[in-house]
Amino acid sequence: MQKTQREFLLRQQLEAIRKELGEDGDDVVADFRRRVAEAGMPDAVHKEVERELDRLERTSEQSPEHGWIRNYLDWMVDLPWSVRSEYELDLVAARAVLDADHTGLETVKDRIIEFLAVRKLRQDRGLGAAGGRGSGAIITLVGPPGVGKTSLGESVARALGRKFARVSLGGVHDEAEIRGHRRTYIGALPGRIARALREAGTMNPVIMLDEIDKVGSDWRGDPSSALLEVLDPAQNHSFRDHYLEVDLDLSEVLFIPTGNVVETIPGPLLDRMEIVSLDGYTEDEKLAIARNHLLARQTERNGLSSGEVDITDGALRKIIAEHTREAGVRNLEREIGKVLRKAATKVAAGEVTSP
């Protein structure tokens, strides 16, 4: 006990000497208090953070708990508590963005525009902010690989003028991946939802929950049960992360889950979703996608310019009809890349002169 008291007094003297010499550096607690004041936290969150700041002030730097508290406070001040993207629900502009990014999928685009229209009416008529509590369904995009589910989510974010974050749920077994770890564990971190908010930098981003049909469940936990609160508009205004131990308001977040099949999505989770099916593309739609999107992308990836190579519509139709059997366009893009690599080889070998 005497040794501990002596070390404490020596540390206090050392700190005083460093202050006299001007070598004390930044005051950690004062810096945290400044950042907390600028964060615009809700009252309940601010009260919890102040309690942890008082603990940090009383804890010795040599204690392991000092580092744990600092990590917690770093997360709390980094979350965008008062930051929200300014956006306008312009349905005409949103439709233009969806049409520019995707060919076909008219039924899906119509449903997304209807979804945005409902949110716009609620916002304009004072029935709750767009994305507010209980203000709409969770649209889930279900379809085979390569039909554009993930890119549709990015287009929705661009159409709304919101930030976009993607959370991949494929193969996730641990419930802590959603709700976070308890702070008693070494190396504890918040869950993926809280991390997505920090990554987006706003409280109203578009968060894509990719591969929700592949969430696992075993002795480590049941992440799909943790997702029930996230995807329920009546509950997610007070989502509690185990690491943060405060309520996170997810009511302004637009969640867009995706999956390949409906059958493997758990029943209670499916009950909270509205399924929008993406069945695939017709031959004419694939031709338009290849001409408007895939060809230019593969030309650039293979080091060619638009004037050095051209593929006729007849050749593209032959690739579509005879060399690919799929609902999406991934194999079609690979086959186009294969053709362009042949052309790139001839250009690089000097067999073909560039115009």
N, C-alpha and C positions, 0 to 999 in steps of 0.2 A: 504494500500500500504506500509506504514511504517512497519507494522507487518510482511508482506511477506518478505520485504528486511532484516529485523532483523533476521527472521528465516533462510533465505538463508545464511547470514553471520555466524550465529551460527553453521549451518551445515558444512560450509567450515572450521571453526575453529575446530569443532569436528573431521573432517576428517584429518586435519593437526596434531591434538594431537594423533590420532590413528596411523598415520604414524610414529610419533616420538617414540611411544611405541612399534612399530612393530606389531600392532594388526589390520592393515588395511585389511589383507586377500588379495585375488586375485583382481587385477584390472579387472573389468568386461569388459570394452571396450578393454583394451589391450589383454585380453584373446580371445575376439571375433576376433580382428584383426589378431591374430596369427592363429586361426582356419580358417579364411577366406583365409589367404595366403596359407595354406596347402590344401585347398579344390579344387584348380584348376578350378575355375568357369570360364565360358565364359565371355567375356568382358562386354556384356550388363548386365549380372547378377551381375558381380562384381561391376559395377557402381551403380546399385540399392542398393546393400548391403552396399556399402560405404556411400550412402546417408542416409540409415537407421542408420548406426553407428554414423554418425554425429548428427542425431536427438537424439539417445540414450545418447550421451555425453552431450547434452544440456538439457535433460529432468531430472527433479528431481525424486529421487527414490520414493518419496511419491505420485507421480502422477500415476494414473492407466495406463496411456499410456506407462510408463516405462516397466511394465510387458508385455503389448501387443507387444512392439517392441522386447523385449528379446525372447518371444515365437517365433516370426517371424524369428529372426536371428538364433535361435536354429534349426528351420526347414531348413533354407537355408544352414547352414553349415553341417547338417546331411545328406542332399541329396548327392548321389554319382556322382557328376558332372563329375569327371574325371576318375571314376573307371569303368573298363570293364573286363568281364570275358575273359580269354584267352582260346580259344577253337579251335579245328581242325575239319573241316567238313569231317570226315572219314565215308563214306557211308557204308562200310563193317561192321565197329564197330557199327554204328547206327542201322543197320539191326539186328545185333546180340543182341543188347540190347532189341529191340522191340520184337524179337522172344523169348528171355528169359522171358520177362515180360508178354507176351500175347500169348495165343494159338488161332490159327485161325486169322480172320480179315485180310486175305491176301490182299484184295483190298485196305483196309485202310492203311496198312503198305506200300504197293507199292506207294500209293499217297503221303504219308509222305516222303518216300525216294526220289521220283521225285521232291518234293518241296525242299528238302535239296540239291539235285543235281543241281537244277537251281541256288540256292544261292551260291553253291560252284563255279560254272562256272562264275557267275558274279564277285565273289570275285577274282578268279584266273586271270580273263581276264581284270581286272581293270574297270569293268562296274559299280562299286559301291560296298561298303562294304556289306557283308552278312547282310541282314536286312536293307540295306540303303534305301534312298528315292525312292519310287516307284518300289521296287525290287521284288515284288511278291504279291500273293493273301493272303487273310486272310482265312485260313482253319478253317471251322466250323464243329465240330463233332456233328451230330444229330442222336439220336437213343433212344430206350426205356431205362428205368432205369436198371442199373445193367449190362450193356454190356461193361463197362470199359472206358468210355469217360474221366473221370478225371484221372484215372491211366495212360491212353495213353499220356496225357499231361505231366505227371511227367516223363514218359519214354522218351519222346522227349527231355526234359530238360537234363536228364541223358545222353542220346545219344549224345547231343551236348556239354556236359560239361558246361552247363550254370546253373545259379541259377533259382529256380522256385518259383513263387508266385501265390497265388490263390485269386481271387476277386469274391465273391458270389454276384450275381445281383438279385437273387430271391426276389421278393416283394419290390424292391427299387422303390420309387415313386419320391424322391426329386432329382432334377437336381444337387443340391449342393453335393450329394454323389459322383458325377463324377467330377464336375468342382471345388469343394471346396466352402467354404463360403466366403463372403466378410469380410475383416478384421474389418469392423465397427461393426460386431455382437459380442456379448460376447460369449466366448467359441468357436470362429471360428476355423476351421481346414481345411487343404487341402483335396482334394478329394481322392477317393480310389486309383486312378491311381498313384498319387504322393506318397501315403502311401505305395503302393506296391513296388515302386522303392526303397524307404528307407528300407523297410523290406528285399528286395532282396540284397541291398548293391551294385548293379551295374546298369549301364545304358542299358545293353543289356540282361536282363533276359527273361525267358519264362513266360508270364503272362496268366493264364487261367481265362477267363471270364465265370464263371459257371452260368448256368441257364439263358442264355441271352434271352430265349423265355418267361421268366416270369417277365420281366421288366415292371413296371406299368407306367401309365400316368394319371395324374389328375390335380387338381388346384394347387398342390404344384410344379409342373414342369413336364418336359418330359425328363427323363434320356436318352431315346433312341436317341433323337436328339443330346444330348451332346456326345453320343458314336459315332456319324457319323464322327466327326473330329478325334477321337481316332483311328478308324478302317480304315481310308482312308490313304493309303500309300503316296498319293500326298500332304496331309495336315498335318499329325501328326508330322512332323519335327518341327512344331512351335505351339504345343498345349499349350494353356494358362490356367493355373489354377487361379481361382478368388482370392484365398488366397495368392498365391505366387506372382502373378502379373508380372511374367516373362515367357518367352517362355521355355517350356520343350521339348526337342528333344526325341520323342518316336519312331523315325524311325528305331532304332536298336533293339527295343523290338519285340519279336515274340509273337503275340497275338493268342491264341487258344480259341475261344468261344465254348461253348457247349450248347446243348438244347435237349429237348425231341421231339418237333414237329416243323416243319417249319412254319406252318400256323400262329402261333401267333408272329413270328418275324416281326417287322415293315418292310414294303416294302423298304424304302430308306436304311435301315440298311442291309437288305438281299441283296440288289444290290451290296454291297461292300464285300460280302462274297462268298466263294466257299464252297458249301455244300458237305460234305463227310458223307454218311449214314452208320451207323452201325446197320444192320438189326437184328442181334442176332446170336446165335450159333446153330449148329446141335447137335444131341445127342452124336455123337462121340467127337465133340469138347468140349461139357460139361463134358464128362467123363474124357478127358485129363486135363481139367482145375481143376476138382475135385481132380484128382490124383496128379497133379503137384503143385497145389497151395492151394486149399481150405482145403484139409485134413490135411496137415501139420499145417496150421494156426489154425484150430479149435482144433487140438490135443493139441497144446501149450496153447491155451486160456482156455481149460478145465482141465489143470493141469496134463495131461497125457504125457507119453513118447511114442515114436514111436514103442517100443517093447511091449507095454501093450495092444494095440488095433490095429486091422487091418480090413478094410472093403473091401470085394471082389468087383471085377468089376461088377459081377452080381447084388450085392446089390446096388451099385451105379446106375446102369442102371435102376433098379426097382424104386429107388427114383426119378430119372430124368423123367421116363416115366409115373409113376403113382401118384407121390406126388407133382410135380411142373408143373405149366403151365405158362411159362414166356419166354421172349426172352433172358434175362440176366441170371445171376447165383446167385442173392441175396437169393431167396427162397431156392435154392439148398444148399447154405452155411448154412442157418438156419436149414434145415432138417438134414444135416450132424452134425451140432452142437447138435441137439436134440438127435441123436443116441449116440454121444460121451458122452453126459451128463448122459445117462443111464449107459454107461460103467464106467464113473467116479464115479457114485454112488456106483456101486458094488465094485470097487477097494477101495474106501474110507471106505466102510462097512466091508472090509476084506473078502468078499465073493469070490474074485478073487485074487490070489497071483501074485505079479509082478514077471516076469522072472528075 
